[in-house]
């Protein structure tokens, strides 16, 4: 699971919770870092992005994720 949120507390909470569910989360507060991981071939079954924080351009990052070869396989909502 990929977690992208500029709030460190949110990242920590989501990481801890998803680990308890048996997931293997990787979190960052930087949308560019998430794209770097994906472009390097790191694969995720699910991504949670805080798209409400427009100053980080994460809605742009979400669009860029969709352009990657495996990006369309990620579920999307909202």
C-alpha angles and dihedrals in degrees: 000000000000117000120191119179131137090219109088092203092055091050091050094047094047092046093051093045096048091048088055087054090055096256127136104229128189116193138193137170090215123078091199089057090052090052090048090055092048094047089050089059102262107150128211131185093205137018131198114196125178096228094174091080099079095171089075093051093234094149084060089048090052090054091049091050089055089055093057118097094254095029097096090056092067113096115244134204138171 
